[in-house]
Amino acid sequence: MEPIRAINREVGSGREIASIEIPRIGLGVWMMNGPNECKNAVIDAISIGYRMIDTARSYGNEEEVGEAIRESGIDRSEITVVTKLRRMHAISYESTIEHCKISLEKLAMDQIDLYLVHAPPEDAGAREPVWRAMEDLLEAGLVRTIGVSNYGVHHLRDLESYAKIMPCVNQVELNPWIQRPELHSVTREMGAITMAYSPLARGQKANDPEISEISNKIGCTGAQAAIRWCLDQGAVVIPKSSDPSRQRENLDSMGVNIDPIRNEIDNLDSNHVSGWDPTVEP
Protein backbone atom coordinates (compact mmCIF):
# COMPACT_ATOMS: atom_id res chain seq x y z
CA MET A 1 0.00 0.00 0.00
CA GLU A 2 1.17 3.48 -0.80
CA PRO A 3 2.06 5.87 2.05
CA ILE A 4 -0.59 8.37 3.05
CA ARG A 5 0.02 12.11 3.13
CA ALA A 6 -0.58 13.80 6.48
CA ILE A 7 -1.13 17.55 6.16
CA ASN A 8 -1.18 20.40 8.66
CA ARG A 9 -3.54 23.06 7.29
CA GLU A 10 -4.16 26.64 8.29
CA VAL A 11 -7.49 27.12 10.03
CA GLY A 12 -9.92 29.10 7.87
CA SER A 13 -8.04 29.12 4.58
CA GLY A 14 -7.17 25.42 4.48
CA ARG A 15 -3.73 26.37 3.18
CA GLU A 16 -1.14 23.65 3.55
CA ILE A 17 1.46 24.53 6.17
CA ALA A 18 3.39 21.25 6.39
CA SER A 19 3.08 17.63 5.35
CA ILE A 20 4.78 14.24 5.47
CA GLU A 21 4.29 10.90 3.78
CA ILE A 22 3.38 8.31 6.43
CA PRO A 23 3.67 4.53 5.91
CA ARG A 24 0.34 2.76 6.37
CA ILE A 25 1.80 0.41 9.00
CA GLY A 26 4.34 1.35 11.66
CA LEU A 27 5.76 -0.28 14.76
CA GLY A 28 4.38 0.72 18.15
CA VAL A 29 6.81 0.36 21.05
CA TRP A 30 4.57 0.93 24.09
CA MET A 31 5.59 -1.18 27.10
CA MET A 32 8.87 -2.28 25.53
CA ASN A 33 11.01 -1.73 28.60
CA GLY A 34 13.07 -4.89 28.99
CA PRO A 35 16.84 -4.74 28.46
CA ASN A 36 17.30 -3.75 24.80
CA GLU A 37 13.79 -5.01 24.03
CA CYS A 38 12.77 -1.84 22.24
CA LYS A 39 16.10 -1.41 20.46
CA ASN A 40 16.12 -4.97 19.14
CA ALA A 41 12.46 -4.77 18.10
CA VAL A 42 13.06 -1.58 16.13
CA ILE A 43 16.16 -3.00 14.42
CA ASP A 44 14.25 -6.17 13.50
CA ALA A 45 11.28 -4.21 12.21
CA ILE A 46 13.39 -1.89 10.07
CA SER A 47 15.24 -4.88 8.62
CA ILE A 48 12.00 -6.34 7.23
CA GLY A 49 10.66 -3.11 5.83
CA TYR A 50 9.03 -1.03 8.57
CA ARG A 51 9.65 2.66 8.02
CA MET A 52 7.70 4.25 10.89
CA ILE A 53 8.33 3.95 14.62
CA ASP A 54 5.82 5.25 17.15
CA THR A 55 7.18 6.02 20.60
CA ALA A 56 6.38 8.52 23.36
CA ARG A 57 8.09 10.26 26.22
CA SER A 58 5.96 8.26 28.66
CA TYR A 59 7.16 4.95 27.16
CA GLY A 60 10.67 5.59 28.47
CA ASN A 61 12.38 4.22 25.35
CA GLU A 62 13.05 7.19 23.07
CA GLU A 63 16.81 6.65 23.52
CA GLU A 64 16.59 3.06 22.31
CA VAL A 65 14.50 4.09 19.31
CA GLY A 66 17.16 6.61 18.32
CA GLU A 67 19.98 4.10 18.82
CA ALA A 68 18.19 1.44 16.77
CA ILE A 69 17.57 3.79 13.87
CA ARG A 70 21.21 4.87 13.82
CA GLU A 71 22.38 1.24 13.90
CA SER A 72 19.85 0.01 11.33
CA GLY A 73 21.88 1.01 8.30
CA ILE A 74 18.85 2.82 6.86
CA ASP A 75 19.14 6.53 6.25
CA ARG A 76 17.33 8.60 8.88
CA SER A 77 15.39 10.42 6.13
CA GLU A 78 13.66 7.16 5.19
CA ILE A 79 12.18 6.54 8.64
CA THR A 80 9.22 8.41 10.12
CA VAL A 81 9.68 8.98 13.85
CA VAL A 82 6.60 9.71 15.94
CA THR A 83 6.78 10.71 19.58
CA LYS A 84 4.46 12.41 22.03
CA LEU A 85 4.32 15.15 24.63
CA ARG A 86 3.62 13.44 27.94
CA ARG A 87 0.34 14.49 29.52
CA MET A 88 2.01 15.51 32.78
CA HIS A 89 4.20 17.87 30.74
CA ALA A 90 1.30 19.35 28.74
CA ILE A 91 0.75 22.09 31.31
CA SER A 92 2.00 25.28 29.64
CA TYR A 93 3.57 26.82 26.56
CA GLU A 94 7.04 26.73 28.15
CA SER A 95 6.77 23.12 29.33
CA THR A 96 5.72 21.98 25.86
CA ILE A 97 8.76 23.60 24.23
CA GLU A 98 11.09 22.30 26.94
CA HIS A 99 9.93 18.70 26.72
CA CYS A 100 10.00 18.58 22.94
CA LYS A 101 13.66 19.55 23.15
CA ILE A 102 14.26 16.85 25.76
CA SER A 103 12.68 14.26 23.44
CA LEU A 104 14.97 15.44 20.66
CA GLU A 105 17.95 14.99 22.99
CA LYS A 106 16.84 11.51 23.99
CA LEU A 107 16.31 10.50 20.37
CA ALA A 108 19.59 12.26 19.45
CA MET A 109 17.85 13.79 16.45
CA ASP A 110 17.57 17.29 15.02
CA GLN A 111 13.92 16.96 14.12
CA ILE A 112 10.85 14.89 15.02
CA ASP A 113 8.77 13.87 12.01
CA LEU A 114 5.44 13.84 13.83
CA TYR A 115 4.97 15.27 17.32
CA LEU A 116 1.70 14.58 19.13
CA VAL A 117 0.02 15.89 22.26
CA HIS A 118 -0.41 12.52 23.98
CA ALA A 119 -3.84 13.39 25.41
CA PRO A 120 -5.93 16.51 25.95
CA PRO A 121 -4.27 18.46 28.79
CA GLU A 122 -6.19 17.79 32.00
CA ASP A 123 -6.25 21.52 32.73
CA ALA A 124 -8.56 22.83 30.01
CA GLY A 125 -6.95 26.24 30.43
CA ALA A 126 -3.62 24.79 29.30
CA ARG A 127 -4.94 23.41 26.02
CA GLU A 128 -4.62 26.60 24.00
CA PRO A 129 -1.07 27.53 25.14
CA VAL A 130 0.09 23.95 24.69
CA TRP A 131 -1.19 23.92 21.12
CA ARG A 132 0.30 27.35 20.46
CA ALA A 133 3.66 25.88 21.50
CA MET A 134 3.12 22.95 19.12
CA GLU A 135 2.51 25.42 16.29
CA ASP A 136 5.67 27.33 17.20
CA LEU A 137 7.71 24.11 17.31
CA LEU A 138 6.51 23.47 13.78
CA GLU A 139 7.42 26.96 12.65
CA ALA A 140 10.86 26.67 14.26
CA GLY A 141 11.54 23.43 12.39
CA LEU A 142 12.06 21.28 15.48
CA VAL A 143 9.19 19.11 14.25
CA ARG A 144 8.02 18.43 10.70
CA THR A 145 4.33 17.99 11.52
CA ILE A 146 2.08 18.19 14.58
CA GLY A 147 -0.95 16.28 15.76
CA VAL A 148 -2.88 14.98 18.73
CA SER A 149 -3.66 11.69 20.40
CA ASN A 150 -6.68 10.49 22.36
CA TYR A 151 -8.74 13.55 21.42
CA GLY A 152 -12.51 13.02 21.34
CA VAL A 153 -14.92 14.86 19.04
CA HIS A 154 -15.47 17.66 21.58
CA HIS A 155 -11.71 18.08 22.04
CA LEU A 156 -11.25 18.44 18.29
CA ARG A 157 -14.09 20.95 18.01
CA ASP A 158 -12.60 22.96 20.86
CA LEU A 159 -9.15 22.84 19.28
CA GLU A 160 -10.57 24.22 16.07
CA SER A 161 -11.78 27.30 17.99
CA TYR A 162 -8.31 28.39 19.11
CA ALA A 163 -5.85 26.79 16.68
CA LYS A 164 -4.08 28.55 13.83
CA ILE A 165 -3.00 25.21 12.40
CA MET A 166 -5.02 22.02 12.55
CA PRO A 167 -3.47 18.68 13.54
CA CYS A 168 -2.59 16.27 10.76
CA VAL A 169 -3.17 13.15 12.89
CA ASN A 170 -5.41 12.02 15.74
CA GLN A 171 -3.99 8.83 17.25
CA VAL A 172 -6.66 6.80 19.07
CA GLU A 173 -7.55 3.24 19.89
CA LEU A 174 -9.36 1.92 16.82
CA ASN A 175 -10.09 -1.70 15.94
CA PRO A 176 -13.04 -3.96 15.06
CA TRP A 177 -14.16 -3.97 18.71
CA ILE A 178 -14.15 -0.17 19.10
CA GLN A 179 -14.90 1.31 15.70
CA ARG A 180 -15.69 4.92 16.69
CA PRO A 181 -17.38 5.97 13.45
CA GLU A 182 -18.21 9.50 14.61
CA LEU A 183 -14.72 10.25 15.91
CA HIS A 184 -13.10 8.77 12.82
CA SER A 185 -15.45 10.78 10.58
CA VAL A 186 -14.87 14.09 12.39
CA THR A 187 -11.10 13.52 12.33
CA ARG A 188 -11.25 13.15 8.56
CA GLU A 189 -13.57 16.13 8.15
CA MET A 190 -10.98 18.27 9.89
CA GLY A 191 -8.35 17.15 7.42
CA ALA A 192 -6.53 14.77 9.77
CA ILE A 193 -5.68 11.09 9.57
CA THR A 194 -6.73 8.57 12.20
CA MET A 195 -3.72 6.66 13.48
CA ALA A 196 -4.96 3.43 15.05
CA TYR A 197 -3.19 2.05 18.07
CA SER A 198 -3.99 -1.28 19.75
CA PRO A 199 -5.57 -2.92 16.67
CA LEU A 200 -5.89 -6.05 18.82
CA ALA A 201 -7.13 -4.20 21.93
CA ARG A 202 -3.73 -4.27 23.66
CA GLY A 203 -3.47 -7.96 22.84
CA GLN A 204 -6.76 -8.74 24.58
CA LYS A 205 -8.19 -9.95 21.27
CA ALA A 206 -5.02 -11.58 19.95
CA ASN A 207 -6.52 -15.06 20.40
CA ASP A 208 -10.16 -14.08 20.07
CA PRO A 209 -11.97 -17.20 18.77
CA GLU A 210 -14.64 -15.21 16.94
CA ILE A 211 -12.30 -13.24 14.69
CA SER A 212 -10.11 -16.33 14.27
CA GLU A 213 -13.09 -18.24 12.93
CA ILE A 214 -14.02 -15.37 10.63
CA SER A 215 -10.47 -14.86 9.32
CA ASN A 216 -9.98 -18.59 8.68
CA LYS A 217 -12.53 -18.26 5.88
CA ILE A 218 -10.04 -16.27 3.82
CA GLY A 219 -6.85 -17.92 5.06
CA CYS A 220 -5.42 -15.12 7.18
CA THR A 221 -4.93 -14.70 10.91
CA GLY A 222 -7.26 -12.81 13.20
CA ALA A 223 -4.56 -10.20 13.75
CA GLN A 224 -4.20 -9.66 10.01
CA ALA A 225 -7.96 -9.31 9.58
CA ALA A 226 -8.13 -6.74 12.39
CA ILE A 227 -5.21 -4.72 11.05
CA ARG A 228 -6.55 -4.84 7.51
CA TRP A 229 -9.94 -3.66 8.78
CA CYS A 230 -8.22 -0.58 10.26
CA LEU A 231 -6.33 0.05 7.03
CA ASP A 232 -9.55 -0.17 5.04
CA GLN A 233 -11.03 2.58 7.22
CA GLY A 234 -8.30 4.85 5.85
CA ALA A 235 -6.33 4.69 9.10
CA VAL A 236 -2.62 4.31 9.65
CA VAL A 237 -1.96 1.36 12.00
CA ILE A 238 0.79 0.94 14.60
CA PRO A 239 0.65 -2.61 16.01
CA LYS A 240 3.13 -3.40 18.76
CA SER A 241 5.32 -6.48 18.60
CA SER A 242 8.87 -7.36 19.56
CA ASP A 243 8.56 -10.79 17.89
CA PRO A 244 10.08 -10.71 14.36
CA SER A 245 7.65 -13.33 13.03
CA ARG A 246 4.68 -11.39 14.40
CA GLN A 247 6.10 -8.17 12.97
CA ARG A 248 6.18 -9.84 9.55
CA GLU A 249 2.66 -11.19 10.00
CA ASN A 250 1.42 -7.70 10.82
CA LEU A 251 3.21 -6.12 7.86
CA ASP A 252 1.76 -8.76 5.54
CA SER A 253 -1.73 -7.54 6.49
CA MET A 254 -1.37 -5.02 3.67
CA GLY A 255 -1.73 -7.86 1.17
CA VAL A 256 -4.91 -9.29 2.72
CA ASN A 257 -8.35 -8.78 1.15
CA ILE A 258 -11.12 -8.90 3.76
CA ASP A 259 -13.99 -7.98 1.44
CA PRO A 260 -15.65 -11.44 1.78
CA ILE A 261 -15.72 -11.17 5.58
CA ARG A 262 -16.04 -7.41 6.07
CA ASN A 263 -19.64 -7.48 7.27
CA GLU A 264 -18.83 -10.07 9.89
CA ILE A 265 -15.92 -7.97 11.17
CA ASP A 266 -18.09 -4.86 11.21
CA ASN A 267 -20.48 -6.71 13.51
CA LEU A 268 -17.77 -7.18 16.16
CA ASP A 269 -18.10 -3.58 17.38
CA SER A 270 -18.83 -3.60 21.13
CA ASN A 271 -17.24 -0.33 22.26
CA HIS A 272 -14.55 -2.40 23.97
CA VAL A 273 -12.04 -0.01 25.54
CA SER A 274 -8.89 -1.97 26.30
CA GLY A 275 -7.39 0.58 28.66
CA TRP A 276 -6.93 4.31 28.95
CA ASP A 277 -9.55 6.40 27.09
CA PRO A 278 -9.16 10.20 27.45
CA THR A 279 -11.46 10.74 24.45
CA VAL A 280 -14.47 10.63 26.81
CA GLU A 281 -13.01 13.02 29.39
CA PRO A 282 -14.26 16.65 29.65
Buried (B, 14 or more C-beta within 10 A) or exposed (E): EEBBEBBBBEBEEEEEBBBBEBBBBBBBBBBBEEEEBBBBBBBBBBEEEBBBBBBBBBBBBBBBBBBBBEEBEBEBEEBBBBBBBBBEBBBBBEBBBEBBEBBBEBBEBEEBBBBBBBBBBBEEEBBBBBBBBBBBBBEEEBBBBBBBBBBBBBBBEBBEEEBEBBBBBBBBBBBBBBBBEEBBEBBBEBBBBBBBBBBBBBBBBBEBEBBBEBBEEBEBBBBBBBBBBBBBBEBBBBBBBBEBEBBBBBBBBBEBEBEEBBEBBEEBBEEBBBEEBBBEEE
